[in-house]
Amino acid sequence: MTAPPDGAPVRVLIADDQPLLRHSLALLIDAAPDLAVVGDAGTGHRAVALARELRPAIVLMDIRMPGGDGIEATRRITADPDLRATRVLVLSMFELDEYVYAALRAGASGFLLKDAHPDQLIDAIRRTRAGESLFTPRILTRLVEHYLERPPGGPVRGLGALTAREAEVLAQVARGLSNDEIAAALTISVKTVKTHMGNLLAKLGARDRAQLVIAAYESGLVTPRNPADPSGTRDP
């Protein structure tokens, strides 16, 4: 991925309670020509304060931190209207169901495990900046398992206003497919997929793709069939 159109690197804030890890992540991220670390925080409260001060494009957020954990910090950042352009990418050692679900419900745009390859982390930051949600196969499996264990929630606002094609696109988003993959699956252009994505975000009042995934599962529009196979969803 190239640098943003204006030539400025993507601004990244790192939030983790381990100084050595923050330093290592900063070295890795700053080595990418289109990314730049603008600050780091060791507590959740500090992460929120720096996000408001520095206005980063991406906050790389740990979950378990003192002084307000990463879930609460994510919730405060994504709820702040002044930080509407900021996206949170959760980076955690844990893939427990409650962490995945809680992070996404709090407004995180993606969830990556700390055992990921460095190239995966850089790609995740770029994809999150580009508006894509990040769900590795393991994380998507966890999300599917969560919804297998509970009935669908109540009606999702705006769901009834979707066209048949928009509902099809939403089902593919819930499977974790990228725009290119959705275009191939539905035999439409990527430009058309992007148009449908814009309509979905507007009609469902969603912040990003991660919230679209949650809406699809919570409404029952997409029903997981096999937790071992994240692609096994029933289209509407």
N, C-alpha and C positions, 0 to 999 in steps of 0.2 A: 504494500500500500504506500502511496506517495503522501507527501505532506499535504495539509489542508490547502485549499485554493489560495488563501492569502499568504501562504508560506510559513505561517506560524505553526510551531509544533503543538501537538495535543497536550494540554496541561493536565498533569496527573498528581493527585494527592495520595500519599500512602498512610494508612492507619493500621498500626500493629503494635502490640505491647512489647515486642522483642527488638531492641535496638539493632542487633546484628542483622536480623532479617530485613528491617527497614533499609539498612545500609546496602545490603546485597541486592534488594529489589531496586533500589535507586540506581545502582551501578548498571544493572541489567536494562532498565527502562531508558536511562539516559544514553545508553549506547545505540539505541534506535534513533535514526536521524529525524523521524517525524514525531517523536515523543519527548517530553521533558517533565521531570519531577519538580514541582514548585513548592513542595512542603511535605512534612511528615508529622504524624501525631502518634502518641503512645496510649491515649485514652479516647473513649468515645466522645466525651465532652469536648476535648481538644480537637477532634476530627470535625465536629460540627462547627466549632468556632473558626477553624482554619478554612473550612469550605465556604463559610460566609465571607471571610476576609479575602481569600484568594480566587474564588469562583473558578475552580478547576472544571475541566470537561469530564474527568473521570476521578472517582474516589475508589481506590483499591482498599477494601474494607475487611479487616479481620472480624471474627465474631466474638471471641472471648477476650475481652479487654476490661481493665479496671476503669472506674470513673465513667460508667455508662457503656454498656456493651455495644457491639457492632450492629445488632438488630435495632436497638433504640436509636442509635446514631443514624442509621439508614433511614428510619422512619422520620426523624426530624429533618434530615436533609431533603428527602423527596417531598415532604409536606411544605417546605419553604417556597413560596411563590418566587422569591428572588433567585432561587437555585433550580428553576425549572429546566434549565439546559444542562444541569449536572447529572451524570449517571453514576450509579454505584455498582461496582463489580465486587462481589463478595469472594474473598480468598480465605479458605478455611482448611484446617487439618481434618475436619469432621464432615461426614456425609450422612449424619443421622437425619431421619425424616423430618423431625421437628425443626432442625436448623434450616434445611432447604426450604420448607414451606414457610417458616417464619420470615426468612430473608426475602423471599419473593413477595409475601404479603406486605412486608414493610416497604416495598417499592424498589428492591434491587433489580437491576436489569440483567443480571447473570450470576452464576455461582460456579466457582472453579476451585478444585482441590489443590492444596499446596504441594502435592506430589506431581503436579503437572510439569511437563517439559517446559523449559524457558521459552521456546518458540511458541508454545501454546498460550503462554501468558501474554506475550506481545501481541499475538493474533487476537486474543480475547479482548485486550484493550482497544485495539483498532476496530474490531467488530462492534463492540459496545458503543464506541464513538460514532460509528456509522449507522447506529440505530437498530442493530441486530441484537437479539437476546442470546445469551450463551448458555446452552444446556448440553453438557457432555453426556454421552450415553448413560453413564452411571447415575448422573444427577437426574436426567429425564426419567430413568427407571424409578428412582426414589419418588419423584413427583407422581408418577402413575400409580405406584403402590399406595401412596397416601390416599388417592381418590378411590382406589378399589376398596379401601377400608371404611369409607364413609359415603352416605348417600349424597346425591347432588344437592346443592344449596338452593336458595330461592331464585326467583327470576332475576336475570341480569339486565340492568337498564339498557335499552337500545337494541336488545337482541332481536326483538320482533321487527325492527326496521331494516334488518339485513336482507339483501337480495340473496337468491340461491347461490350465485357465484361467490358473493362475499362470504357466505357460510362455508363454502367449500375451501376458500382460501384460509379462513379461520381454522378449519380442521387441520389443514396442512401446517399452519403455524404452530398448533398445539402438538404436532409431532416433532417439532424442533427443526423443520426444514428452513433453509435459507431462501431468499427471493429467487435465486437461480434454480434451486431444486423445486420450488413450488411451480415456477414457470414450466419446467420440464414435465412435472407430474400432471399438470392440468392443460398442457399444450397451449399455453398462452405466452405472450411476451413478458419480459421482465418489467417493462414500462407499465404494462397492464397490471401486473402484480403490485407494483408500487402504488398505483392509483387505488386499487382495492385496499391496500394496507392503510393508506391515508383515510379512506372512508371508514374502515373498521375502527381506527383510533378515534375518529371524530364521533361516530355513532355510539360507541361504547364508552366514551369518555375516558379512554385508557391513555396512560402516560407513554407506554412503549410496548414492545412485543411481549415482554414478560407478563404484563397485565392482561394481554389478550389471551395468553395461554391459560392463566388462572380463570378468566371469564369463561373460556371454552369448557374447562373441566367442571367448574362450580355450577354452571347452568345445566350440565348434562348434555350439552350440544355434542361433545365428544366423550365417548365412554371407553375407557381402557379395557382391553380384553385379556391381556397377558402381561403381567409385570416383568417377565423376563424378556419381553419384546416390545420396546417402546413404540415401534411402528404399528403395533396392533391396536389401532384406535378405530372406532366405528364412526365413519363420517356421518353427518346429519342427513 
